[in-house]
């Protein structure tokens, strides 16, 4: 028979898990002892939050659940931000946390924390294991829940005595049938009656527009949505998490909408008569005043999560189902519309939009930096943007080819990019992976350079340096009449010495004339590299 810890490891092996990201402690030590006899690779992060972000990066590239592990108490609570980040962006993660002896629960003993209670708002489901024989069932359910319906993180909290206990039943993972009362995620196409309403609404429209969100990518529906747009000549805009649904050079692509998006994308929304929202909740950053839209145009909202439909924007026609299946069906429908004039109108608006922003000529133009990276990176490269001005410059200027654009949209967690890039690179070691962050975000996670270095991950990091918390500064300038407080990062750290400390190559860009040469050198390096680009602190995203 197996111990609980051995059963945990066996479950992960049965699920095909090759790598886990974690930080050990006494309350999870039996599990780590079980890992010692397994071929599963453990990656020691330098902070528990990064274990979750690294698992997120791996999950998003593999398109299946990834695993992070921490000990009890502060180890588990340090993971909460990463779980909240994954939950907001619907990323499937299995988080395993050690817990104090089950006989001591509720007594406030050393490193006890009610992590299942603390994460109720930030996980799709939570388990507190109280019987060693339940471990196989719980793990199988956890992976199923994380990767079905609207995907998301699932927490498994396991007391240390349950990990040590011996199972009294035979371990037979493959024969376990998942049956969860009340959990019935939609897996097929939408309701037939609703589908007919969708088709009828599209056929009546003169100015239809698709708004694609991250759910299209999570549901592997990019190809179907793009083909649907092409077949019916329907233009497309997207949320930040929907970047990559359609190539930016596609004639039906009209940009990212929202308060940090393209003006012509927002104009497309305001001029449309039918907005087809797919896999997006259309939160405040995408649509500032949803009531105004509801009164002006018809809205079709397609999502796999019933709870998301109508949460922020009341739909005329709701449709629940899997995006890939729904659009595969829609491709077979008799849709006959002429959008020639509509597409031409949007093209005129797009080409007539002038970027009036002024950037310093003495330092690096961040738009040029991202555009050059975009041009020089490999076709299937993975670009990981952090949070702040760097994220918005990246979303605005990066032209994805056949790769991926990763960022955190729902929670907006600074310090995400370095750890997520490690997870992405370990998942796809043959693909080029670049993390782009501001100097504020980088200082929240620069200790993870050690994780990359000791695990032979040739990480490439770009720091867009302006010595301030740039987006906060911009907000204080616009909202509080330039009364700046708490935003200065000064001249520390010395990034050349940081690179030296972690045995990395170092490059520095002072002005626009150096951008192309230094970016080419940066991308050609086989070793890990840190590249700092100096930008003016008064450069704004708007």
N, C-alpha and C positions, 0 to 999 in steps of 0.2 A: 504494500500500500504506500501511497505518497503522503508526504506532509502537506500542509496547506501551502507553504512556500513553494514546494516542488510542483504542486498542482497549478499554482499561479503561472509559473514559468512554462509548464506544459501547455496551458491554455494559450499563451502568447505564441508558442511555437506552432500550435495547431492553427492559429489565425495567420500564420505566415509572417509574423513580426521578426525582423532581422536586427533592428536597432531600437534601443530605448534611451531617452535622455533623462538624466536624473541627478539627485544629490542624496547620498545615503545618510542614515542615522540609526540609532539603536532600535527604534520602533519599526523599521523596515529591514533590519539586518537579516532576518531569516530569508526574506526574498532575495537579497543580494547573495547570500550563501548559495541559494538555489541557482542563481544566474551563473555562478562560478563554474558549474558543470554543463552549462548550455553554450550553444554557438551564437546566441543572441549577443550582439555587441552593446556594451553599455558606454554611453558618452557622458562623462562627468562635466556638467556645466559649472559655472562659477557663481551662479545665483539661481534659485529655484524658478523664478519668473521666466528665465531664459529657457528652462527645460520645456515649459509650455509653448513658448514662441518657436523653439527649434522643432518641436513636434508639429506645430502648425505649418511651418515651412515645408516639412516633409510630407504632411498630409495633403497639402495643396498641390504639390507636384505629383505625388503618387496617386492622388484622387481616391485614397482609402484611409482609414483611421491610422494614426500614429500614436505612440505611447510616451508618456512622461511619468516619472516616479519621484516622490519625495517622502521624507519622514513626517512624523506627527508635529503638532504645535506650530512653531514658526516656519518650519519647512513647508507645511501644508498651507498656512495662511499666505506665505510669500508667493504661492502659486495662483492665488485668486485672480490677480490682475490678468494673467495670461489666459485663464479660463474665461473670464469676462470678455476678453478680446476675441477669443475663438467663438464664444457664444454669439456675440454681436455680428460676427462675420460668417456664422454657420459653418465652422470648420470642425470636422470629426476628429476628436481627440479622446483617448482613454487615459484618464489621470488616476494613477494608483497612489494612495497615501497610506503610510503606516499609522497606526493608532495605538494608544496605550492599552494595557491589558484590559480585556472586556470586563473583568470584575472590578476595575477601578474607574470605569466610566462614570462621569457625573460627580466625581470627588475633587475636581480641580487639582489633580496630581501633576507632577512635573511634565511639561510639554503636552498637556492635554488641550485640545481645541475641538470644538464641535464643528468640524469642517463640513459635514453633510448639511448642517443647518446654515452655516455661513455662506455656502455656495448655492443655496436654493434658487436664488435669482439669476445665477450665472452658469447653470449647467442644464442640460436637457433632462438628466436624471441622475440620481445619487443612490449609492448602496452603502450600507454599513453591514459588513458581513458578521454574522453572529453564529454561524455553523460552518465548520470546515467542509462539510459535504456539499454545501451550496456553491462553492467556488466555481466549479465548471459551468453550472447553469448561469450564475451571475455574469461571468466573463462573456459567455456566448450572447446573453441578452444585451450586455453593455455594447459589444461591437455592433450588434444588430440595430440597437437604438441610435447609436452615434452616426451610422451610415445610411439610415433610411429616413424617408420623409424630409423635413427640413433638418439637415445635418447639424451636429453640434457636439460639444464635449459631454462626456459621461464620467462621473467620479466613482471610484471604488475605494472605500475606506476600510482597511483591514487591521483589526487589533493584532498585536504581536503574538498573543497566545493562540489565536486562530491560525496564524502562519506556522506556528510550531506544532500544532495539533496534527494527529494522524487521521487521514480519511478512513472511514469504516466501510465505504462503498467503493466499488471498482470505478476507476477513471475511464470514461468512455465519451469523449467530447463529441465525436462525429455523430453519435446517435441522439444527441440532445435536440429536441424540437422546441423552437422558440414560440411560446404562447404567452403573450402579455395581455391580460385583460384591460380593455379600454384603449389599447394602443393599436390603431389600424391606419398606418400611413398609406396614403394613396400611392399606388405604384404604376397605374395604367393611365391612359389618356383621360381627358375630362368627360364629364357628363354629356351624353349625346344631345340632350335638349339645349344645354348651355352652348355646346359647340355650334349648333344651328343658329343660335342667337348671335354668336361671334361672327360667323360667316355672313349673316344678313347685315350686321352693323358695318362690316368692312365693305360690303358691296354697295351700301348706301353712302359711304363716305367719299368726300372729294379730296380731303387733306389728311390721310391717315399717317400716323407716326408711331414707331415702336420705341419704347424706352426699356432698354435691357439692363438688368442688374446682375449682381454676382451670382444669383441663383441659376442663371443660364449656364455659367461656367461650372458651378458645382454639380449641375444636373447633366453635364456633358452635352449640352444642347447648342453649342456655338454653330456647328455646321448646319443643323436644321433651321435655326433662326435666320442665318445668313441666306440659305437657299430660298426660304420663304420670302424674304425681302427681295431677292433677285427675281424670283418668279413673278411677283406681283408689283415690283418696282415701288416698294414702300420704304421710305427713308428711316434711318435709325439714329437715335441718340442713346446715351448710356449714363449710368451713375458711375462713381469712381470705381466701385467694385466690379462693374461690368466692363471695364476696359479690357479689350482683347476679344470680345464677342465678335466684332467685325474689324478687319484691318483698317487702319486710318486712311489708307490711300484708296479705299473702296469708294466708288462714285455715289453710293447711297449712305455713306457715313457722314454724320453731321455733328460729331463731337460730344463732349461731356457736358451735361446740363448742371445747373445748380449755381449757388452763389460764388463758387470758385471755378465754374465751368466756362465754356465758350459762350460769348454773347449770342452767336448765331444758333447755338443749340437751344438756348432759352427762348429765342424768337421763334424757332421751329415749333416748340411746345405751345407757345401763345397763339400761333397762327393755325395750328392743327384743329380739325373738327372731331378727330377720333384718336385718343391716346391709348395705345396698347402697352400696358405695363407688364413686363415679364420678369419674374424672379427678383423683384425689388420692392422694398417697403416705402420708397419715396419719402424719406425723412426730411427734416428741415433744411439740411444742406443742399438737397436736390430741389425741393419745392418749398419756398418760404411761406407762401400763403395758399395752401391747398383749397380752401373754400372758394377762392377766386376761380380756380381751374374747374372745380366741380360745377359751377354755375355757367361756364362758358362752353364746355365741350363734353362729348360722351367719353366714358372711360371704360376700357376692358382691363381687368386685373387678373393676370394668370400667375398662380403661385402654388407650390406644393403644400404650403402651410395655410390652412384655413384661417388661422388667427392673424395672419399678416394682411389678408385681403380686407380693405376698408379701414385699416388701423389709422392711417394718416390721410388717405384720400378715398372718398366714397366712390365706389365703382358703379357704373350703369349696369355692367354685366360682369359678375364674378365667375371665374373658372378655376377650379381646383384640380391639380394633377401634375404629372411629371412633364417637365418642359420638353424633353426629347420626344416623348410619345405624343404630346399634344401637337407639336409642330410637324411631326411626321404625318399625323392625320390631316392637319391643315393644308399640307402640301398636296394632298389628294383632292381637296375640295374645289368646287367650281367657283372661283373668285374671279370676277371680271370687272376690273376698274382701270381707269386711265389716269395715271398720276403724272403724266408728262409735264404739264404746266406747273404742278405742285413741286416737283423735283427741281424744275428750272428756277422757280421762285426762291427755293432754299439755296440753290447754287449761287444765285445773284446776291443773296443776303450774305452768304459765307464769303464770297470773293470781295464783297464790298466792305467787309469788316476790317477796320484798321486798328492795330495794336498801338495805342498811344502811350504806353508805359515808357519811361525814360530810365535807362540804367547807366551806372557809372562807366565812363570810358577808361578810367585808370585801372580798375580792377576787372574781375571776371564777370561777364554777363551770364547769370545762371541759366537763362534760356539757351544761350549758345552752348554752354557746357553740356546740358542734357541732350540737345539736338546732336551734338558731336558724338556723345556716347551712343546715342540711338543709331546713328549712321554707322559707327565703327563696330558695334557689338555684333556677335554672331547671329545668324538667322534664328536659331532656336534658343537664344540667350534668355536668362531669367534676371529680370530687373526687380530688386527689392527696395521699395521706397519706405523711409521712416515717416515721421509725422512732423508737421510744421511747414514752413515755407518750402523746404526741399520737396515735400510730398506734392505740393500744388504745382511747383515748377516742373516736377517730374511728370505728373499726370497731364499737364498742359502741353509738354513738348516731346515726350517719349513716343516714338513710333514703333510699335511692336510688330515684328515680322511673323515668325512662327513660334515665338517663345511665350513667356508669361510675364505679367506685371503683377507683383505681389505688394500689398500694403494692408494696413488696418484701417478700414473705413468706419465701421460702426462705433467702435470705442475710441479710436484715435490715440493709441498707446505709444508714447515716446519710448525709444529704446527697443523697438520691435525688430528693426531691420537686420542687425548683425546676427542675432540668434536665429531668426527665420532664414537668413541666407545660409547659415551653417546647415540647418535642416534640409534646405532645398538642395544644396551642393552634395550633401551626403546621400540624398535620394537619387540625384542625377550627376554623378561624378564626372561624366564626359561633357557636360554642358557648362557653358560660361555663366557664372553667377556673379552679379555685382550688387553690393549693398550701397545705397546712397542715403546719407543722413546729414542733418545739421550738426553743428558742434555741440548743441545742447543735448540732442538725442544720443549722439555718440557717447557722451560722457556718462549716460545712464547705463551703457552696456559694454564699455570698452574692455571690461575684464574678460569678456567672452572671446577676445582675441587669443587668450591662452587656450580656450577650448578648441578653437580652430587649429592653433599651432601644434598642440600635442597630439591631435588626432589627424594630422597631415591633411587638413582641409585647406586648399590653396585659395583662401578667401581674398576677395578684392573689395576694398571699402573706399568710397569717395566721401569726403567730409566737405560740405559746402559751408565754409567758415565765415561768419559775419560778427562773431564775438558777442552776440546778443541772442535772446530768445526771440527770434525774428517775427514770428506770427503774433506773439503777444505784444511786441513793440509796435507792430503795424496797427493792431487793434487799439492800443493805448493812444497812438497818434490820431487815429480817426475818431475815436469815441471820447477820449479824455483830453483832447487838445494838447497832445504831446507831453503830458505829465507822466514821464517815464519812472517806473518804480519796479525794482526787483527783477530786472531783465538782463543786466550786464554779466557777461561771462569773462570779461577782461582778456588777458593775453595767455591764460593758462588753459590746458597744459601745453607743454612743448611737444608738438606732435611728432617731430623728428625723433625725440627721445622715447616717446611711446612706441614708435615703430621699432627702434633699436632694442627696447626692453623686451619686445615680443618677437624679436628676430625676424622682422618683416622688412621688405623693401619700402622705400619712402620717396614720394614724388610731391612736388610743390608747384602750383600754378599761380602766378602773380597777376597775369593780365591776359586779354583775349588772344594776343599774338602767340601765346604759348599753348593754347588749349589743344589744338589738333595734334601737335607733336607729342605732348605729354599724355594725352588720352591714348594715342596709338601705342606708346611705350608701356603704359599702364596695362592695357588689354593684352599685350603680347607676352607679358611676364608669366612665367610658369610658377614662380614662388608667390606666397601671400604678399600683398602690397597695400599700403595705405597712401592715398593721394588726397592732398588738401588743396582746395580751390578757394582763393580769397575773393569774397564778394563784399560789396558795400553794405553797411548795416541799414542804409536807407532804401535799398532795393525792396520794392513791394510786389506782392503777387497780383494786386489789382491796379 
